[in-house]
Amino acid sequence: MTQFNNTMEIFKLLDKSNCKECNKPTCLAFAAAVFQGQKRLNECPHLDREAIGKYDETESNQMTMEQERDEAIG
């Protein structure tokens, strides 16, 4: 899992829509919460799964399991 050095590294990944769907008032506030460990990247509904998987170990493991399941079924 990639570690972030500061809030702005996380903020750059976000779409900056300030949609509040993550229960934070702005994308910058969400990025700060992720950096502080209060939120996880996968709580942003607008961040694509590939980006989440690159930075979030738990999400990455889940994606791998889903891909394996899809290959087994399909």
Secondary structure by P-SEA (a helix, b strand, c coil): ccccccaaaaaaacccccccccccccaaaaaaaaaaccccccccccccaaaaaaccaaaaaaaaaaaaaaaaac
